[in-house]
Amino acid sequence: MVDMSVLATDTQSGGFLALIIVLALWELIWKGIALWKAAKNEQKYWFIAMLIINSIGILPILYIFVFQKGKKGI
């Protein structure tokens, strides 16, 4: 178990933790939008791929703007 007081006092660890949180939120937002669109378009294989692969939002962004059937964009 990680002692959070040690992480909070070290500025480098605090910056790293903030980066991880920002990247996780970034991924969550893009993945949520892309999964919604894949399910709505009945694209089962895209849905499964995006659900399993963590790519810091790259795969969901590509799906939304390049590979999505129908309307493009958000």
MODELLER restraints for C-alpha pairs under 7 A, 6 or more apart:
rsr = mdl.restraints
at = mdl.atoms
rsr.add(forms.Gaussian(group=physical.xy_distance, feature=features.Distance(at['CA:7:A'], at['CA:13:A']), mean=5.53, stdev=0.5))
rsr.add(forms.Gaussian(group=physical.xy_distance, feature=features.Distance(at['CA:7:A'], at['CA:14:A']), mean=6.06, stdev=0.5))
rsr.add(forms.Gaussian(group=physical.xy_distance, feature=features.Distance(at['CA:8:A'], at['CA:14:A']), mean=5.83, stdev=0.5))
rsr.add(forms.Gaussian(group=physical.xy_distance, feature=features.Distance(at['CA:23:A'], at['CA:56:A']), mean=6.56, stdev=0.5))
rsr.add(forms.Gaussian(group=physical.xy_distance, feature=features.Distance(at['CA:26:A'], at['CA:57:A']), mean=6.66, stdev=0.5))
rsr.add(forms.Gaussian(group=physical.xy_distance, feature=features.Distance(at['CA:27:A'], at['CA:56:A']), mean=5.09, stdev=0.5))
rsr.add(forms.Gaussian(group=physical.xy_distance, feature=features.Distance(at['CA:27:A'], at['CA:57:A']), mean=4.61, stdev=0.5))
rsr.add(forms.Gaussian(group=physical.xy_distance, feature=features.Distance(at['CA:30:A'], at['CA:57:A']), mean=5.66, stdev=0.5))
rsr.add(forms.Gaussian(group=physical.xy_distance, feature=features.Distance(at['CA:30:A'], at['CA:60:A']), mean=5.84, stdev=0.5))
rsr.add(forms.Gaussian(group=physical.xy_distance, feature=features.Distance(at['CA:30:A'], at['CA:61:A']), mean=6.53, stdev=0.5))
rsr.add(forms.Gaussian(group=physical.xy_distance, feature=features.Distance(at['CA:31:A'], at['CA:50:A']), mean=6.96, stdev=0.5))
rsr.add(forms.Gaussian(group=physical.xy_distance, feature=features.Distance(at['CA:31:A'], at['CA:57:A']), mean=6.45, stdev=0.5))
rsr.add(forms.Gaussian(group=physical.xy_distance, feature=features.Distance(at['CA:31:A'], at['CA:60:A']), mean=5.43, stdev=0.5))
rsr.add(forms.Gaussian(group=physical.xy_distance, feature=features.Distance(at['CA:34:A'], at['CA:60:A']), mean=5.23, stdev=0.5))
rsr.add(forms.Gaussian(group=physical.xy_distance, feature=features.Distance(at['CA:34:A'], at['CA:63:A']), mean=6.75, stdev=0.5))
rsr.add(forms.Gaussian(group=physical.xy_distance, feature=features.Distance(at['CA:34:A'], at['CA:64:A']), mean=5.97, stdev=0.5))
rsr.add(forms.Gaussian(group=physical.xy_distance, feature=features.Distance(at['CA:35:A'], at['CA:47:A']), mean=5.62, stdev=0.5))
rsr.add(forms.Gaussian(group=physical.xy_distance, feature=features.Distance(at['CA:35:A'], at['CA:50:A']), mean=7.00, stdev=0.5))
rsr.add(forms.Gaussian(group=physical.xy_distance, feature=features.Distance(at['CA:38:A'], at['CA:46:A']), mean=6.36, stdev=0.5))
rsr.add(forms.Gaussian(group=physical.xy_distance, feature=features.Distance(at['CA:38:A'], at['CA:47:A']), mean=5.52, stdev=0.5))
rsr.add(forms.Gaussian(group=physical.xy_distance, feature=features.Distance(at['CA:39:A'], at['CA:47:A']), mean=6.52, stdev=0.5))
rsr.add(forms.Gaussian(group=physical.xy_distance, feature=features.Distance(at['CA:50:A'], at['CA:59:A']), mean=6.75, stdev=0.5))
rsr.add(forms.Gaussian(group=physical.xy_distance, feature=features.Distance(at['CA:50:A'], at['CA:60:A']), mean=6.54, stdev=0.5))
rsr.add(forms.Gaussian(group=physical.xy_distance, feature=features.Distance(at['CA:64:A'], at['CA:72:A']), mean=6.69, stdev=0.5))
rsr.add(forms.Gaussian(group=physical.xy_distance, feature=features.Distance(at['CA:64:A'], at['CA:73:A']), mean=5.88, stdev=0.5))
rsr.add(forms.Gaussian(group=physical.xy_distance, feature=features.Distance(at['CA:64:A'], at['CA:74:A']), mean=6.96, stdev=0.5))
rsr.add(forms.Gaussian(group=physical.xy_distance, feature=features.Distance(at['CA:65:A'], at['CA:72:A']), mean=5.78, stdev=0.5))
rsr.add(forms.Gaussian(group=physical.xy_distance, feature=features.Distance(at['CA:65:A'], at['CA:73:A']), mean=5.36, stdev=0.5))
